[in-house]
Amino acid sequence: MPGIKLNLSSLALLVTLFSCPALAEEPHAGIQTLAWGDATDTADNETAAEASRDDVWQRIRSGFRIDDAAQNPLIAVHESWFAARPENVRRLAERSRPYLFHIVEELDRRDMPMEIALLPMIESAFNPAALSPSAASGIWQFIPSTGLHYGLRQDTWYDGRGDFTASTSAALDYLGKLYLDFGDWQLALAAYNCGEGCIARAIQHNIEQGLPSDYASLSLPNETRHYVPKLLALKNLIRESERYGIAIEQLPDQPYFNQVTVHASMDIHSAARLADMSSDDFIALNAAFPRKLIRSDTPVNLLVPVDKADAFQRNLEAGNWDTWQPYPARKGENPADIAKRFDTSLVRLKEHNSLQLKRGKLARAQTILVPVKRRGDLAARVREPAQRVRYTVKHGDTLHAIARRFDVSLGEIKAWNPVFRNSSKIRTGQAVVVRRP
């Protein structure tokens, strides 16, 4: 994973990876372009690529170019491990199908080695919900700090590490930067695993000792020592899959998904229904919403399979779905009663809210999200009891933030609170009317 040391033995990690339930089942159906590879290989690669444009796997095979001529003995160790488990490798290949075309297109655009398209097999087994003990998340396993550094926003509603297109761009930006730092793809990949400082220190140590500074010669954390050999072993099996008895189905060289822009708030299950998909399949493409709610002040981009994108757009414009709005629940209210009032289940209510309960009732007043029906472009609003709803200003609040929290306009708050008509200044402890009867 980018920039973190896990201190796990590689073989133990492999056992964990291939014994997890996700792999025991059938899977769900900005930097400038640089010459990353050896110029002498360019003509051969272009010729092979032209002959294999109908299959993404052939594009990947023809684009392998990370030198492993030194034959690090650990490559053979991992090659044997994978070769003894061909069904697991096949499942990894199947799990990658929705994502590979986009990754390959990005690698082609940047002229980067195609081995990188296989890196998520090592990082996350192409599981968009993968979360490590060190909080690395998503297909490319970004830790929070590195993700933020490469532009992956993370907040209550959205985690860019689970946004497939955004995180892919960030991962390739990071790997490109590491290649420029170290001038070698094996070192760049190792740095992606344990961090730039880890590799720089190992190189400096070997230089001071008069030793070679290539990847195989460095003294590295155990996981990082196995990291690149593991990737190169997978490359060898996929390059000669028939030899190893691994049946990899051809992958059409065309986009798997379209990007659809949504100007609405809805839960992920409603979005899946609009696309005529299971929630699991939809989340596999749209894993950036930790509360399973699509909610933003700005338009949100969703990924929908190409053959479902038009239907999704039509259903979005004309269909019915639940949008989720804030509801100021009172201390002592029963969540089951709230769920019944808004025609939903308690399970669904809990899925989208962190309810603080005491003996089955709300332990304190809190604003929760509840579903309301939305038909086409007609927005329905939550109906509260016939009383004004007031909010007590907390330290750090702004009037704009309060308006956004309660899904009302700043103008409405000023209309309901004359004290703010000429000024938006607020103070801690002040009572603000945030909803009228």
C-alpha positions as CSV (number, residue, x, y, z in Angstrom):
1,M,0.0,0.0,0.0
2,P,1.3,3.5,-0.6
3,G,3.7,4.8,1.9
4,I,3.2,2.4,4.8
5,K,5.0,-0.5,6.4
6,L,2.8,-3.4,7.6
7,N,5.4,-5.8,9.0
8,L,3.5,-8.9,7.8
9,S,5.2,-11.8,6.3
10,S,4.5,-12.0,2.6
11,L,3.5,-15.7,2.6
12,A,1.1,-15.1,5.5
13,L,-0.4,-12.2,3.6
14,L,-0.9,-14.4,0.6
15,V,-2.7,-17.1,2.7
16,T,-4.9,-14.4,4.2
17,L,-5.6,-12.9,0.8
18,F,-6.7,-16.1,-0.9
19,S,-8.6,-17.6,2.1
20,C,-10.9,-14.5,2.5
21,P,-14.6,-15.1,1.7
22,A,-14.5,-12.5,-1.2
23,L,-12.2,-14.8,-3.1
24,A,-13.8,-18.1,-2.1
25,E,-16.9,-17.0,-4.0
26,E,-17.5,-16.0,-7.6
27,P,-16.8,-12.3,-8.0
28,H,-19.3,-9.7,-9.1
29,A,-20.0,-9.8,-12.7
30,G,-2.2,14.5,-13.7
31,I,1.1,14.0,-14.7
32,Q,2.5,14.7,-18.1
33,T,3.1,11.7,-20.5
34,L,6.7,10.5,-20.0
35,A,8.8,7.8,-21.7
36,W,8.8,5.4,-18.8
37,G,10.1,2.4,-20.7
38,D,13.2,1.5,-22.7
39,A,13.1,3.3,-26.1
40,T,14.4,0.1,-27.8
41,D,11.2,-1.7,-26.9
42,T,8.8,0.9,-28.3
43,A,8.5,-0.4,-31.9
44,D,7.9,-4.0,-30.8
45,N,5.4,-2.9,-28.2
46,E,3.5,-0.8,-30.7
47,T,3.3,-3.6,-33.2
48,A,2.1,-6.1,-30.6
49,A,-0.4,-3.6,-29.3
50,E,-1.9,-3.1,-32.7
51,A,-2.4,-6.9,-33.1
52,S,-4.1,-7.2,-29.7
53,R,-6.6,-4.3,-29.6
54,D,-9.5,-6.7,-29.2
55,D,-8.5,-8.1,-25.8
56,V,-7.4,-6.1,-22.8
57,W,-5.4,-9.0,-21.5
58,Q,-3.3,-9.1,-24.7
59,R,-2.8,-5.4,-24.4
60,I,-1.5,-6.0,-20.8
61,R,0.8,-8.8,-21.9
62,S,2.3,-6.8,-24.8
63,G,2.9,-3.9,-22.4
64,F,5.0,-5.8,-19.8
65,R,8.4,-4.2,-19.6
66,I,9.7,-4.1,-16.0
67,D,13.1,-5.9,-16.2
68,D,13.3,-9.0,-14.0
69,A,16.3,-10.5,-15.8
70,A,18.2,-10.6,-12.5
71,Q,15.8,-13.3,-11.5
72,N,15.3,-12.5,-7.8
73,P,14.9,-15.9,-6.2
74,L,11.8,-14.7,-4.4
75,I,10.0,-14.5,-7.8
76,A,10.2,-18.2,-8.2
77,V,8.9,-18.7,-4.6
78,H,5.8,-16.7,-5.4
79,E,5.4,-18.1,-8.8
80,S,5.2,-21.6,-7.3
81,W,2.7,-20.5,-4.7
82,F,0.4,-18.9,-7.3
83,A,0.9,-21.8,-9.8
84,A,-0.3,-24.3,-7.1
85,R,-3.6,-22.2,-6.8
86,P,-4.7,-21.5,-10.4
87,E,-8.3,-21.2,-9.5
88,N,-7.5,-18.3,-7.1
89,V,-5.6,-16.5,-9.8
90,R,-8.5,-17.0,-12.2
91,R,-10.8,-15.4,-9.7
92,L,-8.5,-12.5,-9.3
93,A,-8.6,-12.0,-13.0
94,E,-12.4,-12.2,-13.0
95,R,-12.7,-9.7,-10.2
96,S,-10.5,-7.2,-12.1
97,R,-12.8,-7.2,-15.2
98,P,-14.8,-4.0,-14.5
99,Y,-11.7,-2.0,-13.8
100,L,-8.9,-3.2,-16.2
101,F,-9.9,-1.3,-19.3
102,H,-9.8,2.0,-17.6
103,I,-6.5,1.3,-15.9
104,V,-5.0,0.1,-19.2
105,E,-6.2,3.2,-21.0
106,E,-4.6,5.4,-18.3
107,L,-1.3,3.4,-18.4
108,D,-1.2,3.7,-22.2
109,R,-1.9,7.4,-22.0
110,R,1.0,7.9,-19.6
111,D,3.2,5.3,-21.3
112,M,3.7,3.3,-18.1
113,P,4.4,-0.4,-17.8
114,M,1.4,-2.7,-17.9
115,E,2.6,-4.7,-14.8
116,I,1.0,-1.8,-12.9
117,A,-2.4,-2.9,-14.1
118,L,-1.9,-6.1,-11.9
119,L,-0.8,-4.1,-8.8
120,P,-4.4,-4.1,-7.2
121,M,-4.3,-7.9,-7.3
122,I,-1.5,-7.6,-4.7
123,E,-2.8,-4.6,-2.9
124,S,-6.5,-5.3,-2.5
125,A,-7.5,-8.4,-4.6
126,F,-9.5,-5.8,-6.6
127,N,-11.8,-5.5,-3.6
128,P,-13.1,-1.8,-3.5
129,A,-14.1,-2.3,0.2
130,A,-10.6,-3.5,1.3
131,L,-9.5,-1.9,4.5
132,S,-6.2,-2.7,6.1
133,P,-5.3,-2.6,9.9
134,S,-3.3,0.5,9.1
135,A,-6.4,2.3,7.6
136,A,-5.3,1.8,4.0
137,S,-8.5,1.8,1.8
138,G,-9.8,1.1,-1.7
139,I,-8.5,-0.8,-4.6
140,W,-5.2,1.0,-4.6
141,Q,-4.9,1.0,-0.7
142,F,-4.2,4.6,0.1
143,I,-3.6,5.5,3.7
144,P,-5.5,8.7,4.6
145,S,-2.5,11.1,4.5
146,T,-1.1,9.9,1.2
147,G,-4.6,10.0,-0.3
148,L,-5.1,13.6,0.8
149,H,-1.7,14.5,-0.6
150,Y,-2.7,13.2,-4.0
151,G,-6.1,14.9,-4.0
152,L,-8.4,12.2,-2.6
153,R,-10.9,14.1,-0.4
154,Q,-12.2,12.3,2.6
155,D,-15.2,13.4,4.7
156,T,-18.3,12.1,6.3
157,W,-20.1,11.5,3.0
158,Y,-17.3,10.8,0.6
159,D,-13.9,9.0,0.6
160,G,-12.0,9.5,-2.6
161,R,-9.9,6.4,-1.9
162,G,-13.0,4.4,-2.8
163,D,-13.6,6.5,-5.9
164,F,-12.2,4.2,-8.6
165,T,-11.4,6.7,-11.3
166,A,-10.0,9.3,-8.9
167,S,-7.9,6.8,-6.9
168,T,-6.5,5.3,-10.1
169,S,-5.4,8.7,-11.3
170,A,-3.9,9.4,-7.9
171,A,-2.1,6.0,-7.7
172,L,-0.5,6.5,-11.2
173,D,0.5,10.1,-10.3
174,Y,2.2,8.7,-7.2
175,L,3.9,5.9,-9.0
176,G,5.1,8.2,-11.8
177,K,6.5,10.5,-9.2
178,L,8.3,7.6,-7.5
179,Y,9.8,6.5,-10.8
180,L,11.2,10.0,-11.3
181,D,12.6,9.9,-7.8
182,F,14.4,6.5,-8.2
183,G,14.8,6.0,-11.9
184,D,13.8,2.3,-11.6
185,W,10.4,0.7,-11.6
186,Q,11.2,-2.0,-9.0
187,L,12.4,0.7,-6.6
188,A,9.3,2.8,-7.4
189,L,7.0,-0.1,-6.6
190,A,8.9,-0.8,-3.4
191,A,8.5,2.8,-2.4
192,Y,4.8,2.6,-3.1
193,N,4.6,-0.1,-0.5
194,C,6.8,1.2,2.3
195,G,7.3,4.9,1.4
196,E,10.0,7.0,-0.3
197,G,12.0,7.5,2.9
198,C,12.2,3.8,3.5
199,I,13.8,3.2,0.1
200,A,16.0,6.3,0.1
201,R,17.5,5.2,3.5
202,A,18.1,1.7,2.3
203,I,19.8,3.0,-0.9
204,Q,22.0,5.4,1.1
205,H,23.0,2.6,3.5
206,N,24.2,0.4,0.7
207,I,26.0,3.2,-1.0
208,E,27.9,4.0,2.2
209,Q,28.8,0.3,2.5
210,G,29.9,0.1,-1.1
211,L,27.1,-2.3,-2.0
212,P,24.8,-2.4,-5.0
213,S,21.7,-0.3,-4.7
214,D,19.2,-2.2,-6.9
215,Y,16.0,-3.5,-5.3
216,A,17.1,-7.0,-4.7
217,S,20.3,-5.8,-2.9
218,L,18.6,-3.6,-0.4
219,S,17.8,-4.4,3.2
220,L,14.0,-3.8,3.3
221,P,11.0,-4.7,5.5
222,N,9.9,-8.3,4.9
223,E,6.7,-7.3,3.2
224,T,8.5,-4.9,0.8
225,R,11.1,-7.6,0.0
226,H,8.4,-9.8,-1.2
227,Y,6.2,-7.1,-2.8
228,V,7.8,-6.7,-6.2
229,P,8.6,-10.5,-6.6
230,K,5.0,-11.2,-5.9
231,L,3.9,-8.8,-8.7
232,L,6.4,-10.2,-11.1
233,A,5.4,-13.7,-10.3
234,L,1.8,-12.9,-11.1
235,K,2.9,-11.2,-14.3
236,N,4.6,-14.5,-15.4
237,L,1.5,-16.6,-14.7
238,I,-0.7,-14.2,-16.6
239,R,1.8,-13.9,-19.5
240,E,1.8,-17.7,-19.9
241,S,-1.6,-18.5,-18.4
242,E,-2.2,-21.6,-20.6
243,R,1.1,-23.1,-19.5
244,Y,-0.1,-22.8,-15.9
245,G,-3.6,-24.1,-16.6
246,I,-5.2,-20.8,-15.8
247,A,-8.3,-20.0,-17.9
248,I,-8.5,-16.3,-18.3
249,E,-11.5,-15.2,-20.3
250,Q,-11.0,-12.7,-23.0
251,L,-11.9,-9.1,-21.9
252,P,-13.3,-6.9,-24.7
253,D,-11.2,-3.9,-25.4
254,Q,-13.9,-1.4,-24.7
255,P,-15.2,0.7,-21.7
256,Y,-17.0,-1.3,-19.0
257,F,-18.7,1.8,-17.5
258,N,-19.8,5.3,-18.2
259,Q,-19.7,8.2,-15.9
260,V,-23.1,9.7,-15.0
261,T,-23.4,13.0,-13.1
262,V,-26.1,13.1,-10.4
263,H,-27.6,16.3,-9.0
264,A,-29.5,14.6,-6.2
265,S,-29.2,13.1,-2.8
266,M,-30.1,9.4,-2.5
267,D,-29.1,6.3,-0.8
268,I,-26.9,3.8,-2.7
269,H,-29.6,1.1,-2.8
270,S,-32.0,3.5,-4.6
271,A,-29.2,4.4,-7.1
272,A,-28.7,0.7,-7.7
273,R,-32.4,0.2,-8.4
274,L,-32.3,3.0,-10.9
275,A,-29.5,1.2,-12.8
276,D,-31.3,-2.2,-12.5
277,M,-28.3,-3.5,-10.6
278,S,-27.8,-5.3,-7.3
279,S,-26.5,-3.0,-4.5
280,D,-23.3,-5.1,-4.3
281,D,-22.5,-4.7,-8.0
282,F,-23.3,-1.0,-7.9
283,I,-21.1,-0.4,-4.8
284,A,-18.3,-2.3,-6.5
285,L,-18.1,0.6,-9.0
286,N,-19.1,3.3,-6.5
287,A,-17.4,2.6,-3.2
288,A,-16.7,6.2,-2.2
289,F,-19.7,6.6,0.0
290,P,-19.0,5.3,3.5
291,R,-22.5,5.9,4.8
292,K,-24.0,4.4,1.6
293,L,-25.6,7.8,0.9
294,I,-24.9,9.9,-2.1
295,R,-25.1,13.4,-0.6
296,S,-23.2,16.5,-1.7
297,D,-23.5,20.2,-2.2
298,T,-22.1,19.7,-5.7
299,P,-22.9,17.3,-8.5
300,V,-21.6,13.7,-7.9
301,N,-20.2,11.5,-10.6
302,L,-21.3,7.8,-10.5
303,L,-20.0,4.9,-12.6
304,V,-22.7,2.8,-14.3
305,P,-22.0,-0.1,-16.7
306,V,-22.2,1.0,-20.3
307,D,-25.3,-1.1,-21.1
308,K,-27.2,0.3,-18.1
309,A,-26.2,4.0,-18.3
310,D,-29.1,5.2,-20.5
311,A,-31.7,3.4,-18.4
312,F,-30.1,4.9,-15.3
313,Q,-30.4,8.4,-16.7
314,R,-34.0,7.9,-17.8
315,N,-35.0,6.4,-14.4
316,L,-33.2,9.2,-12.6
317,E,-35.1,11.9,-14.4
318,A,-38.5,10.2,-14.3
319,G,-38.5,7.6,-11.6
320,N,-39.1,7.4,-7.9
321,W,-36.5,7.1,-5.3
322,D,-35.8,8.0,-1.7
323,T,-33.8,11.1,-0.9
324,W,-32.4,11.5,2.6
325,Q,-33.0,14.7,4.6
326,P,-32.0,15.9,8.1
327,Y,-34.5,15.3,10.9
328,P,-33.9,16.8,14.4
329,A,-34.8,13.8,16.6
330,R,-35.5,14.5,20.2
331,K,-34.0,12.8,23.2
332,G,-36.1,9.8,24.2
333,E,-37.6,9.2,20.7
334,N,-37.8,5.5,19.7
335,P,-35.9,4.9,16.4
336,A,-38.5,2.3,15.5
337,D,-41.2,4.9,15.7
338,I,-39.1,7.3,13.5
339,A,-38.6,4.5,11.0
340,K,-42.3,3.8,10.9
341,R,-43.2,7.5,10.5
342,F,-40.9,7.8,7.4
343,D,-42.0,4.4,5.9
344,T,-38.6,2.7,6.2
345,S,-37.1,-0.1,8.3
346,L,-35.1,0.3,11.5
347,V,-32.2,-1.6,9.8
348,R,-32.1,0.9,7.0
349,L,-32.3,3.8,9.4
350,K,-29.4,2.4,11.4
351,E,-27.4,1.8,8.2
352,H,-27.2,5.5,7.5
353,N,-27.0,6.9,11.0
354,S,-24.8,6.5,14.1
355,L,-27.7,6.4,16.6
356,Q,-26.7,6.9,20.3
357,L,-29.2,4.8,22.2
358,K,-30.0,4.1,25.8
359,R,-32.4,1.3,26.5
360,G,-33.6,1.4,22.9
361,K,-34.3,5.1,22.8
362,L,-32.2,8.1,21.7
363,A,-29.8,9.0,24.5
364,R,-29.7,12.7,23.4
365,A,-31.2,15.0,20.8
366,Q,-29.5,14.5,17.5
367,T,-30.0,15.3,13.9
368,I,-30.4,12.1,11.9
369,L,-31.1,11.4,8.2
370,V,-34.5,10.0,7.2
371,P,-35.8,9.0,3.7
372,V,-38.5,10.9,1.9
373,K,-40.0,10.1,-1.4
374,R,-38.8,12.1,-4.3
375,R,-40.5,11.9,-7.7
376,G,-38.6,13.2,-10.7
377,D,-37.4,16.7,-10.0
378,L,-40.0,17.4,-7.4
379,A,-38.2,17.6,-4.0
380,A,-40.1,16.4,-1.0
381,R,-39.1,17.8,2.4
382,V,-39.2,16.2,5.8
383,R,-42.3,17.3,7.8
384,E,-41.6,18.0,11.4
385,P,-44.2,18.4,14.2
386,A,-46.0,21.7,14.2
387,Q,-43.3,23.6,16.1
388,R,-40.3,25.6,15.4
389,V,-37.0,23.8,15.4
390,R,-34.1,25.6,17.1
391,Y,-30.4,24.7,17.0
392,T,-27.9,25.8,19.6
393,V,-24.7,27.2,18.0
394,K,-21.6,25.2,18.9
395,H,-18.0,26.3,18.8
396,G,-16.7,26.5,15.2
397,D,-20.2,26.8,13.6
398,T,-21.0,29.2,10.8
399,L,-24.4,30.2,9.6
400,H,-23.6,28.8,6.2
401,A,-22.6,25.4,7.7
402,I,-25.8,25.3,9.8
403,A,-27.9,26.0,6.7
404,R,-26.2,23.2,4.9
405,R,-26.5,20.8,7.8
406,F,-30.3,21.3,7.9
407,D,-30.7,21.4,4.1
408,V,-32.1,24.9,4.0
409,S,-30.9,28.0,2.3
410,L,-29.0,30.8,4.0
411,G,-31.8,33.2,2.9
412,E,-34.4,31.0,4.8
413,I,-32.4,31.1,8.0
414,K,-32.1,34.9,7.7
415,A,-35.8,35.2,7.1
416,W,-36.6,33.1,10.2
417,N,-34.0,34.9,12.3
418,P,-34.2,38.7,11.9
419,V,-31.0,39.2,13.9
420,F,-29.1,37.8,10.9
421,R,-30.6,40.0,8.2
422,N,-27.8,42.5,8.3
423,S,-25.0,40.3,9.6
424,S,-24.1,36.6,9.6
425,K,-22.1,36.7,12.8
426,I,-23.1,34.1,15.3
427,R,-21.9,33.2,18.8
428,T,-21.6,29.9,20.7
429,G,-24.7,29.1,22.7
430,Q,-27.0,31.2,20.5
431,A,-30.3,29.7,19.5
432,V,-31.0,29.7,15.7
433,V,-34.4,28.8,14.2
434,V,-33.5,26.2,11.5
435,R,-37.0,25.1,10.5
436,R,-40.5,26.7,10.6
437,P,-43.7,24.7,11.1
